[in-house]
Amino acid sequence: MPTADRRLPLAGVRVLDMTRFVAGPFCTSLLADQGAEVVKLERPEGEENRTLGPMVGDEHGGPVSSYFLRFAKNKKSVCLDLKRPEAGPVLRALLAHADVLVENFRPGVLERMGLDWPSLQALNERLIYCTITGFGYENSPLRERGAFTPVVEALAAATIYHTPDAAPMTAGYPVGDIFPAALAAAGISMALYRRESDGQGARIDMAMFDGMLAMNERAVGVSTMLGRDLLPGIRADIGAAPSGVFPAKDGFVSISVVGEVVWARFCRVLERPDWAADERLSSGPARSAHEEEVAAVVTEWLSSRTRSEAVELLAAAGVPAAEVARPTEITSSAQARARDMIIQYPAYEGFVPTVTGNPIRFAGEHRREAGAAPVAGEHTQEILQAWGRLDAADVESLLLAGVAVQRHPG
């Protein structure tokens, strides 16, 4: 049986984090939450994410980036000017003693610094090197093309349609970053596991495009088998009905009626035994053909009920349903709080951001407490000595020359 005081799964693993924006930082935050020592390698003035809005609170008299705070807990920070030739040996010293390197630059950035994969292997044969790029390194005609999540969603046919002919929309949240980042974290964990048996590192080539294709497997696979496009978001084409979002008295409710057993339950809740016996509504595709008729009755039933009243009735009858929550409502969600998925942690100058927690749980074990977000360069001296094995005098010389930067909170 697991015990509450077991070590965290990645305790002792050193991760050099050369990422920014969303995919890379989310990947390394998953690793940090499981005990890895994640060190952000930042430029002297701090990484780009620290300047991205919206801004909140105060950092040394100035604003703090909410963008940065989303992924900053449980990490350390080293500031190093990689444009200076003196920084090259320092970076190599860090890499020589790291377990994992994660970066999400465009392909070729580290190669131009003399740190291609063969060079990294020669430096540290145990190193696991993970890149997260738009379209991947190997066998990628689009290797050189830059990408953010809306671009990879579009090219992976993962945009959301409301009608077949109208312009589709992106998901609205960074699914093209978050899912590939989670896959990258899984790949890193697999590589660490294999390294235990053969002592060798690995090169992980994670493409956001690949991740979105995997996320969109249903539309791609079923469309190919049917010979016609199954467009994400088109309710009449999903084969399960009624299924979707409907207006209630105080907002919206999501209802998913899949299969005839659930349909029978749904008819009982709405007190429509005639529907259960109606041959026209005898299957999901058949009900989809009468979507407007069914939706009108469902909407009428919901119009006199609040979201919670409707969901309570449906859930009690075994019909999958949920209130459509707004982001500000989630922070007080009993379900999210019970699962430790809404947390707070200390940041700069006493500011305490509220962010989402780590979804990976080990039953019966304590989770890592959310540690403070680092000031840019807060751990420079510590990491250069502990990881890079530089002596104190050498570190002091780098600081005096401005090659490295050390800052302190407060």
Secondary structure, DSSP 8 states (H G I E B T S, - for coil): ---TT---TTTT-EEEEE--TTHHHHHHHHHHHTT-EEEEEE-TT--GGGG-SSEEEEETTEEEEHHHHTT-TTEEEEEE-TTSTTHHHHHHHHHHT-SEEEE-S-TTTTGGGT--HHHHHHH-TT-EEEEEESS-STT-TTTT----HHHHHHHTT--B-SSSSS--B--SS-HHHHHHHHHHHHHHHHHHHHHHHH---EEEEEEHHHHHHHHTHHHHHHHHHHTS---TT-GGGSS-SSEEEEEETTEEEEEE--SHHHHHHHHHHTT-HHHHH-GGGSSHHHHHHTHHHHHHHHHHHHHTS-HHHHHHHHHHTT--EEE---HHHHTT-HHHHHTT-EEE---GGG---EEE------TTS----------TTTTHHHHHHHTS---HHHHHHHHHHTSEE-----
